[in-house]
């Protein structure tokens, strides 16, 4: 039935431009890549949107302090201290706090986080993980917390309020997905000034601009990206982010504010869908 839909639809759409290209490969196509390649000229990718009525640090009712791009440093400092205290971490404004909110499954790159954790935690960072999923990864994260008390928190389960507080209180958000058609947490993180470290796949590649010398100079950088699905790649990219966080605070704030100013709302997504529908209807958009 799915193949029939792909063959006979007037147009095909998925949830990001990069994912639209990825599903034309054997790895991501799952046997349908031939049809998708045949219809590649009628295939679009439009990134999902965020509802800023619920995900905006300036109005978020779940936060101990609200903030805007102009007050991000002060606001996040209060949210970070509150999160550290609530979770039993050492309250330290200078210790980078890494946040993860995800299903604890292979797709989300939990294996990379667990395998890179020892080397990252050896350099004065804290880690908070919220999620549930594969019992194996739940156990591994719980063991990590036991080995690093007051520096690692594994919150197994789902907690909407804690999710908001992690987005506001963390300095860096980890999202090293094996694949990610669109992704939402990296978009929440941008809005909350929590700099994302992502693997460049699917919607993550489309929404996060890697912080290079060039993109930091032209003020377009919004996070840090890596390609290889390997613990060393995650570790090196986090270390690159930590260097800017510790040594170049003015650039760190610039990256935060650039991400916070980006528009990943449903209004943007809806406008793209509207243009596509006008095109299909043979009408002029305007």
N, C-alpha and C positions, 0 to 999 in steps of 0.2 A: 504493500500500500504506500509506503514511504517513497519507494522508487517510482511508482506511478505518479505520485504527486510531483516529484522532481522533474519527470518527463513532460507532464502536461500542464504544469503551472505556467502562467504568463511570465512570471518573474520569481526568482528565488531570493530570499534575504536571510541573513543570519546576524549574529549579535556583535560583530566587529569586522573591520576590513581585513585584518591579519588572519582571523579565523576563517574568513571566506577563502583565503588563499590556502591555508593549512589543510582544509578538508578536501582539497584537490590532490592531496598526496596519499600514498598508500597507508601511512601510519595513522593519519587522522580520518581518512575517508571511510574506513571500515567496510570496504567492499563497494562503496558507492562513488568512489573517486572518479571512475570512468564517466558516469553520468554527469557529475559535477564539472569535470573538465569539458565535456561536450557542451554544457550550458554556461560556461564561465562568463560569456558576454551578457548573460541575463542573471547574474549573481551579484548581490550587493551585501555589504556588511555595515550595519549601523549600531554603534555602541549603545548599550542600555543607559538609562538615565538614573539620577538620584533624586529622591524627593527631599528637597531642602527644607520642607516644613518640619521634618523630623530629624534631619541630619545637618545641623548648622550650629556651630559653637556659640554663635551670637544669641541664639534663642533656645538652646537645648535645655530642657527642664531637668535633665538628669545630672547636670554638671554642678560641682561646687562653686565654680566661677565661670562666667561666660566671657567670651572674648571675640575680637575681630582681627583682621590682618594688622591693624595698627597697634593692637594690644596683645598680640599673640605671645610675646615673651613672658609678660606678666601673668596672663591668663593660664597659659600652659604650665607655668611654674607652680601655680596654686593647685591645678588639677593633678599634676604629677605628685606633689607632696601628699595630697589627699589619697591618691591611689596607692602610693607606697605604704602609707600608714594603715589603710584599710586591709591591705593584703599581707601585712606583716613583713614587708621589705624594709631594709634600712632606708630611712628618709635621708636622701642625699641629692641635692639639686644638681651636682656635677656628674653623678653617675648616669651614663646613658641608659635609658629604659627601652628595651625592645618589646614590641607588642605583636601578638598573633591572635587572630580570631578566625577560626576555620573548622571545617569538618576534618577530623583527624584521620585522613585517608591518604593513600599514596598520591592521588591527583594533586593534593594541596602542597606537596613538597615537605610533609612533616618529617620524612626520613632525612632530608638534607639538614633540617633544623636540628634534629637530635644528633646527627653525626658531626655537625659543626659546633655544637654547643660547648664542648670542653675547651676548645681553643678560644672561642669567643668569651666564655666566662673567665678565662685566665687573665683577661685584660680589663677588669673592673667594669662589667656591665651587668644589668639586671634583665630578666626575661619573664614575661607574663604570657601564658598561653590559655586561651579560653576556647573550648570546643569539646566535641564528643565524636565518637566514630569507632574505628577499628580498635578492639580491646588491646591488641599488641601495642599500638602507639599510645594508648591511654596509660598502659603500664610503664612504657619507656619514659614518658613524661613525668609520671609520678615518681619513678626512681631518680630522675634528674633532680626533681624538687627535693627529694630526701638527701641527695648528695650535696646539694647547694642550698641549704636552708637560708632564708632571709635574702636570697638572690634570685631564686627561681620560684614561680608560682604556676602550678598546673591546675587550672580551674576546670574540672571535667563536668560538662553539662552545658546548658544554654541559659544565659542570663542577659536579658536585653539591657538592663541598666548598667551592668558591668561592661557590656560591649561598648556603650557610649563613653563610659569613663576611661576605658583603655584607649579608645580612639583619641580622647582629649589629653590623657595623661602620659601616653608613651611619646618618646622622642622619635623613634623609628618604627615603621611597620613592616614586618617581614611577610612576603607573599611569593615564595619560590616555587610556583605551581609547575607541575609536569605539563599540564595544559590548562587553559583558562579561556573559554569562549569569549566572555566579556569581563566578568569580575565587577564587584561592587565595593569591596572593602578598600581597595586602593583609591577609589573615588571618594569614599568617606574620609580616608586619611588625608587626601589633598585638602579637603575642606577644613579639616581640623588642624592643619599645620603639622601633621605627623608624617615625616618624610618617608615615602615608600621605598623599600628595596625589593625589586621584583625580578622574576625571570622573564625575559623578553619573549613571551608567547601570547598569542591571541589578543584579547583586549588589553592585557597588561602592556604589550608592546605599543599599542595604539594610544594609550592614555598617559604613559609616563615618559617624560623626556629625560634621558640620562644626563647626569651632571658631569660634563666634560669641561675642559678649559674654554672651549668655544661657546657652549650653551650657558655656562655661568657668566661669561663675558657679555653675551647678548641678552641675558636675563630671561632665558626660556627654560632653563633646567627646573624640573619639578621632583626629581627623585634619582634613584640609582638602579641600573639594569645590568643583568648578566645573561649569557646565552647558554652555557653548558649546564646540563642537569647533573650537577656534582657538588658535594659538600665544599670542596675547595673553592669553587666559583662563588658560592654563597658567602663563604668566610671572607674571601678577598674583597668582595663588593661591600660587605658590612664594614670591613676595616677601612675601605675607601670613604664610606659615609662617616665613620667615626673620626677620621682625620679632619674632615671639613667641620664636623660638629665641635671638635675640641680646639682645632688650630685656626679655623677661619669662621668665627661666629657671625661676622657680618655677611658672609656668603651663605651661611646656613639660614639666617633669617631671610635673605633674599629668596632662597629656594622655597622656604615655607610660604612666604607671601605670594610668590608666583603661583604655587599650587592652590592656595586659598582663593585666588582671583579667577581661576579657571572655571568655565561654565560647563559642567557635566550634568545639567538638569534635564528633566524630561521635556522641557520646552525645546531644548536644542534637538533632542532625539525626535520629538514629534514633528519638528520642522523638516527634518531630513526624510521622515516617512511621508510627510505631506508632499514634498517635492517628488518623491518616487511615485506616489499615487497619481499626481497630476501628469507625470510623464507617461504612465501606463494608460491613463485615460485619454491621452492625446491632447491634453489641454495645456494652455500656457499658464505657468505658475506666476501669480502676482497678486 
